Amino acid sequence: MKFNTKTIHGGQEHDKAYGAVMPPIYQTTTYAQTTPGEHKGFQYSRTLNPTRSALEKSFASLEKGDFGLAFGSGLAAIDAVMKLLKSGDEVISTNDLYGGTYRLFTKIYESFGVKFHFIGMDNADRIEDYVNENTKLIWVETPTNPMLNIIDIKKAASIAKKHSILLGVDNTFATPYLQQPLSLGADIVMHSATKYLGGHSDVVMGALVVKDEDLAERLYYIQNSSGAICGPQDSFLMLRGIKTLHVRMQRHCENGKAVAHYLNNHPKIEKVYWPGFESHPNHDIAKSQMSDFGGMVSFVTKGNNYQQAIKIVENLKLFTLAESLGGVESLSGHPASMTHASIPKEEREKTGIVDSLIRLSVGIEDVDDLMEDLKQAIG
Ligand SMILES: *Cc1c(COP(=O)(O)O)cnc(C)c1O
């Protein structure tokens, strides 16, 4: 089945009771048993719920994996992965990680004795320099947030395989429409489904997909034991959003490209970060592991003036100033004061998150209107 069919049919079957074409919302916590232990496969909704199960099959199908798991948020999904580890274990991760992931790692898991190495991964060979016998996980995010750096998943996978380390990839920015990490050798793919998968800025949710059965069993055990699941109503909304993922992504990519080029030619813009430019340091890797370049574009103004950047995001009308990304509507963000405020200024500037950096999540509106809005806001 091709990807554009999987978004609609992947892992789905019509409702067994009445043939409903859309999966019913099984708003129930528990399930009748005829005699103790005899039931239809469902006992309690933390463990299994039919609407969530339908969604988990969709996740698995989209990412070419065998097992999908849905969580109450993207961070809950990463948290489940971290619970595979124990005190003394080490993790190698990228130094321009999503701010919330960085906070989870450093503020929660460091105090449980897990050690993290945050390194520049634009040259993935560097990962191997940090591997030792305690290394249990390599955690990659590509494209990264908000600098749109590209990390070579295949290379990271070959290092992980060589040393028997798990490789997890946060695929939130690319989505399986553009990039399928399991096929490139990753062990775990993770999503903040809150973003492009849901696509309508109305559900907070996380996803994991794996191929290996043992790993899946360990993760299902954690999912059930820790309990950070999502509800049936949200599962339904997510399934509904996923049905249009391919058409939305196609338009996000088209509009993203147009906006990136517009900004690149603007006299008041110093630099535009978008992996589709040939001048992007990892453009070739982006081209080889992604089918297009996505709808995220970041830029820095000339003079790197904080006040000027604030003015631009205030002036934008169609691009709503808000956290998050990946919805049908365009959003703008100022990472230094918003999404990445929890990363110390010194750390953040090392990775390019300077005071005037603005991040755009380019939506699927008419591109002429988006360009007009940028024009009036930048002046
Ligand atoms: C938003 C986001 C997360 C966290 O997901 P939540 O659903 O907000 O918990 C993780 N990684 C990336 C890249 C994100 O954009």
The ligand as an SDF file (V2000), in Angstrom:
LIG
                    3D

 15 15  0  0  0  0  0  0  0  0999 V2000
    6.4110   19.5320   20.5390 C   0  0  0  0  0  0  0  0  0  0  0  0
    7.5880   18.6570   20.4000 C   0  0  0  0  0  0  0  0  0  0  0  0
    7.8560   17.6680   21.3520 C   0  0  0  0  0  0  0  0  0  0  0  0
    7.0190   17.4880   22.6000 C   0  0  0  0  0  0  0  0  0  0  0  0
    5.7400   17.0260   22.2790 O   0  0  0  0  0  0  0  0  0  0  0  0
    4.4370   17.3740   23.1700 P   0  0  0  0  0  0  0  0  0  0  0  0
    3.3340   16.7320   22.3900 O   0  0  0  0  0  0  0  0  0  0  0  0
    4.3330   18.8570   23.2520 O   0  0  0  0  0  0  0  0  0  0  0  0
    4.6470   16.7520   24.5060 O   0  0  0  0  0  0  0  0  0  0  0  0
    8.9600   16.8640   21.1460 C   0  0  0  0  0  0  0  0  0  0  0  0
    9.7630   17.0150   20.0760 N   0  0  0  0  0  0  0  0  0  0  0  0
    9.5240   17.9540   19.1340 C   0  0  0  0  0  0  0  0  0  0  0  0
   10.4430   18.0800   17.9700 C   0  0  0  0  0  0  0  0  0  0  0  0
    8.4420   18.8160   19.2660 C   0  0  0  0  0  0  0  0  0  0  0  0
    8.2310   19.7560   18.3530 O   0  0  0  0  0  0  0  0  0  0  0  0
  1  2  1  0
  2  3  1  0
  2 14  2  0
  3  4  1  0
  3 10  2  0
  4  5  1  0
  5  6  1  0
  6  7  2  0
  6  8  1  0
  6  9  1  0
 10 11  1  0
 11 12  2  0
 12 13  1  0
 12 14  1  0
 14 15  1  0
M  END
$$$$
